[in-house]
Amino acid sequence: MKGEFNRISSGSPEEKYGVPLGWVAISYRWMPEQRERRLSHGRWYRISSAHGTTFRALRFSPNLKGTLQAQAGDVVVDWQAWLKLAGHNEIVPDSLSLSFRRVRPWEWPRVMFSHPDPGTRLSMILGFLSLLLALWSIYLSLRV
């Protein structure tokens, strides 16, 4: 998905749009097929602009503007992600040209380190380390 997105400044997106920290919300019109939307909801996406990249879980909202297979629309995203997408410029634009695509397997380490909530970030990292240690112990037991 590519298009021009306007950031919705909501102060507290959890209250207005039901978007938890680390998530991004766009209009359901960007994906007109309901099955595709349901399969995409909650999945991690790489969001890129000309100035930066961030990773967020995707959510769809009927309250946001967007046209069918849109060229432009609204996005609800945390300020930290918007700053990354704007390239940490002094003057932060109200709209950016963004592209969304699903996270590829080799990008998961970047996802773990980009979550805005430190508790979630730590739990992802510890879960990944426990997986690595489990695989290492299996390797050692099979090697003998």
Short mmCIF file of the C-alpha atoms (twelve columns), coordinates in Angstrom:
data_MODEL
# 
_entry.id   MODEL 
# 
loop_
_atom_site.group_PDB 
_atom_site.id 
_atom_site.type_symbol 
_atom_site.label_atom_id 
_atom_site.label_alt_id 
_atom_site.label_comp_id 
_atom_site.label_asym_id 
_atom_site.label_seq_id 
_atom_site.Cartn_x 
_atom_site.Cartn_y 
_atom_site.Cartn_z 
_atom_site.pdbx_PDB_model_num 
ATOM 1   C CA . MET A 1   0.000   0.000   0.000  1 
ATOM 2   C CA . LYS A 2   1.335   3.392   -0.961 1 
ATOM 3   C CA . GLY A 3   -0.173  6.807   -0.652 1 
ATOM 4   C CA . GLU A 4   -0.206  10.213  0.963  1 
ATOM 5   C CA . PHE A 5   -1.125  10.042  4.652  1 
ATOM 6   C CA . ASN A 6   -2.166  12.817  7.030  1 
ATOM 7   C CA . ARG A 7   -1.325  12.183  10.669 1 
ATOM 8   C CA . ILE A 8   -4.252  12.441  13.047 1 
ATOM 9   C CA . SER A 9   -3.129  14.200  16.201 1 
ATOM 10  C CA . SER A 10  -5.338  12.731  18.859 1 
ATOM 11  C CA . GLY A 11  -3.400  13.377  22.062 1 
ATOM 12  C CA . SER A 12  -4.515  10.007  23.386 1 
ATOM 13  C CA . PRO A 13  -5.181  7.642   20.469 1 
ATOM 14  C CA . GLU A 14  -6.149  4.850   22.882 1 
ATOM 15  C CA . GLU A 15  -9.261  6.810   23.866 1 
ATOM 16  C CA . LYS A 16  -10.326 8.221   20.496 1 
ATOM 17  C CA . TYR A 17  -9.460  5.499   17.991 1 
ATOM 18  C CA . GLY A 18  -8.655  2.467   20.137 1 
ATOM 19  C CA . VAL A 19  -5.032  2.312   18.966 1 
ATOM 20  C CA . PRO A 20  -2.587  0.923   21.554 1 
ATOM 21  C CA . LEU A 21  1.019   2.033   21.671 1 
ATOM 22  C CA . GLY A 22  3.046   0.321   18.943 1 
ATOM 23  C CA . TRP A 23  0.106   0.087   16.552 1 
ATOM 24  C CA . VAL A 24  -0.902  2.109   13.523 1 
ATOM 25  C CA . ALA A 25  -4.461  2.637   12.265 1 
ATOM 26  C CA . ILE A 26  -5.540  3.384   8.703  1 
ATOM 27  C CA . SER A 27  -8.875  3.385   6.931  1 
ATOM 28  C CA . TYR A 28  -10.353 0.032   5.983  1 
ATOM 29  C CA . ARG A 29  -10.733 1.429   2.446  1 
ATOM 30  C CA . TRP A 30  -7.028  0.840   1.768  1 
ATOM 31  C CA . MET A 31  -7.848  -2.887  1.641  1 
ATOM 32  C CA . PRO A 32  -11.343 -3.256  0.199  1 
ATOM 33  C CA . GLU A 33  -11.436 -7.052  0.544  1 
ATOM 34  C CA . GLN A 34  -12.677 -8.017  4.013  1 
ATOM 35  C CA . ARG A 35  -10.758 -11.311 4.175  1 
ATOM 36  C CA . GLU A 36  -7.477  -9.585  3.367  1 
ATOM 37  C CA . ARG A 37  -8.157  -6.979  6.081  1 
ATOM 38  C CA . ARG A 38  -8.899  -9.664  8.655  1 
ATOM 39  C CA . LEU A 39  -5.693  -11.504 7.795  1 
ATOM 40  C CA . SER A 40  -3.693  -8.257  7.994  1 
ATOM 41  C CA . HIS A 41  -5.123  -6.964  11.277 1 
ATOM 42  C CA . GLY A 42  -2.551  -7.196  14.058 1 
ATOM 43  C CA . ARG A 43  0.287   -8.179  11.714 1 
ATOM 44  C CA . TRP A 44  3.530   -6.276  11.795 1 
ATOM 45  C CA . TYR A 45  4.174   -3.908  8.900  1 
ATOM 46  C CA . ARG A 46  7.202   -1.983  7.746  1 
ATOM 47  C CA . ILE A 47  6.169   1.625   7.204  1 
ATOM 48  C CA . SER A 48  8.538   3.642   5.027  1 
ATOM 49  C CA . SER A 49  8.821   7.195   3.816  1 
ATOM 50  C CA . ALA A 50  11.536  8.969   1.876  1 
ATOM 51  C CA . HIS A 51  13.127  9.946   5.212  1 
ATOM 52  C CA . GLY A 52  12.815  6.912   7.469  1 
ATOM 53  C CA . THR A 53  11.356  3.553   8.392  1 
ATOM 54  C CA . THR A 54  9.506   2.171   11.384 1 
ATOM 55  C CA . PHE A 55  7.643   -1.016  12.289 1 
ATOM 56  C CA . ARG A 56  4.132   -1.123  13.734 1 
ATOM 57  C CA . ALA A 57  1.214   -3.538  14.050 1 
ATOM 58  C CA . LEU A 58  -1.634  -2.662  11.667 1 
ATOM 59  C CA . ARG A 59  -5.241  -1.917  12.575 1 
ATOM 60  C CA . PHE A 60  -8.134  -0.671  10.446 1 
ATOM 61  C CA . SER A 61  -10.596 2.004   11.505 1 
ATOM 62  C CA . PRO A 62  -13.932 2.952   9.897  1 
ATOM 63  C CA . ASN A 63  -13.569 6.478   11.353 1 
ATOM 64  C CA . LEU A 64  -10.541 7.447   9.271  1 
ATOM 65  C CA . LYS A 65  -10.603 9.024   5.823  1 
ATOM 66  C CA . GLY A 66  -9.418  7.118   2.786  1 
ATOM 67  C CA . THR A 67  -10.642 6.242   -0.682 1 
ATOM 68  C CA . LEU A 68  -10.928 2.785   -2.220 1 
ATOM 69  C CA . GLN A 69  -7.397  1.582   -2.955 1 
ATOM 70  C CA . ALA A 70  -6.580  5.050   -1.861 1 
ATOM 71  C CA . GLN A 71  -4.186  7.677   -3.002 1 
ATOM 72  C CA . ALA A 72  -4.597  9.637   0.223  1 
ATOM 73  C CA . GLY A 73  -5.976  9.122   3.689  1 
ATOM 74  C CA . ASP A 74  -5.505  9.521   7.425  1 
ATOM 75  C CA . VAL A 75  -3.233  7.559   9.719  1 
ATOM 76  C CA . VAL A 76  -3.157  7.319   13.513 1 
ATOM 77  C CA . VAL A 77  0.388   6.656   14.655 1 
ATOM 78  C CA . ASP A 78  2.421   7.542   17.732 1 
ATOM 79  C CA . TRP A 79  4.599   10.644  17.666 1 
ATOM 80  C CA . GLN A 80  7.848   8.676   17.938 1 
ATOM 81  C CA . ALA A 81  7.074   6.765   14.721 1 
ATOM 82  C CA . TRP A 82  5.979   9.941   12.913 1 
ATOM 83  C CA . LEU A 83  9.276   11.620  13.830 1 
ATOM 84  C CA . LYS A 84  11.211  8.642   12.413 1 
ATOM 85  C CA . LEU A 85  9.161   8.746   9.228  1 
ATOM 86  C CA . ALA A 86  9.762   12.497  8.912  1 
ATOM 87  C CA . GLY A 87  13.509  11.995  9.302  1 
ATOM 88  C CA . HIS A 88  13.668  13.768  12.685 1 
ATOM 89  C CA . ASN A 89  13.466  17.118  10.865 1 
ATOM 90  C CA . GLU A 90  12.988  20.294  12.853 1 
ATOM 91  C CA . ILE A 91  9.796   21.093  10.959 1 
ATOM 92  C CA . VAL A 92  7.567   18.017  11.067 1 
ATOM 93  C CA . PRO A 93  5.088   17.791  8.178  1 
ATOM 94  C CA . ASP A 94  1.386   17.066  8.669  1 
ATOM 95  C CA . SER A 95  1.390   14.600  5.768  1 
ATOM 96  C CA . LEU A 96  3.888   12.140  4.321  1 
ATOM 97  C CA . SER A 97  4.009   9.739   1.409  1 
ATOM 98  C CA . LEU A 98  4.124   6.317   3.073  1 
ATOM 99  C CA . SER A 99  4.340   2.731   1.929  1 
ATOM 100 C CA . PHE A 100 3.222   -0.260  3.978  1 
ATOM 101 C CA . ARG A 101 4.402   -3.837  3.536  1 
ATOM 102 C CA . ARG A 102 4.448   -6.890  5.772  1 
ATOM 103 C CA . VAL A 103 7.544   -7.519  7.817  1 
ATOM 104 C CA . ARG A 104 9.860   -10.105 6.316  1 
ATOM 105 C CA . PRO A 105 11.404  -12.809 8.558  1 
ATOM 106 C CA . TRP A 106 14.882  -11.259 8.606  1 
ATOM 107 C CA . GLU A 107 13.438  -7.926  9.793  1 
ATOM 108 C CA . TRP A 108 12.128  -9.289  13.121 1 
ATOM 109 C CA . PRO A 109 15.201  -8.196  15.092 1 
ATOM 110 C CA . ARG A 110 14.526  -4.609  13.963 1 
ATOM 111 C CA . VAL A 111 10.871  -4.981  15.006 1 
ATOM 112 C CA . MET A 112 11.934  -5.988  18.514 1 
ATOM 113 C CA . PHE A 113 14.100  -2.913  18.952 1 
ATOM 114 C CA . SER A 114 11.649  -0.426  17.424 1 
ATOM 115 C CA . HIS A 115 8.623   -0.905  19.687 1 
ATOM 116 C CA . PRO A 116 7.908   2.316   21.605 1 
ATOM 117 C CA . ASP A 117 6.950   0.594   24.875 1 
ATOM 118 C CA . PRO A 118 10.067  -0.471  26.837 1 
ATOM 119 C CA . GLY A 119 8.229   -3.324  28.600 1 
ATOM 120 C CA . THR A 120 7.052   -4.825  25.324 1 
ATOM 121 C CA . ARG A 121 10.476  -4.295  23.764 1 
ATOM 122 C CA . LEU A 122 12.160  -6.088  26.665 1 
ATOM 123 C CA . SER A 123 9.711   -9.010  26.570 1 
ATOM 124 C CA . MET A 124 10.263  -9.425  22.814 1 
ATOM 125 C CA . ILE A 125 14.030  -9.443  23.256 1 
ATOM 126 C CA . LEU A 126 13.910  -11.919 26.163 1 
ATOM 127 C CA . GLY A 127 11.556  -14.184 24.209 1 
ATOM 128 C CA . PHE A 128 13.922  -14.121 21.235 1 
ATOM 129 C CA . LEU A 129 16.918  -14.892 23.465 1 
ATOM 130 C CA . SER A 130 15.095  -17.837 25.065 1 
ATOM 131 C CA . LEU A 131 14.323  -19.182 21.588 1 
ATOM 132 C CA . LEU A 132 17.994  -18.894 20.616 1 
ATOM 133 C CA . LEU A 133 19.096  -20.656 23.812 1 
ATOM 134 C CA . ALA A 134 16.571  -23.457 23.232 1 
ATOM 135 C CA . LEU A 135 17.832  -23.950 19.674 1 
ATOM 136 C CA . TRP A 136 21.427  -23.900 20.920 1 
ATOM 137 C CA . SER A 137 20.705  -26.587 23.537 1 
ATOM 138 C CA . ILE A 138 18.982  -28.759 20.912 1 
ATOM 139 C CA . TYR A 139 21.991  -28.348 18.642 1 
ATOM 140 C CA . LEU A 140 24.379  -29.326 21.455 1 
ATOM 141 C CA . SER A 141 22.322  -32.387 22.385 1 
ATOM 142 C CA . LEU A 142 22.159  -33.601 18.769 1 
ATOM 143 C CA . ARG A 143 25.861  -32.933 18.176 1 
ATOM 144 C CA . VAL A 144 26.958  -35.396 20.853 1 
# 
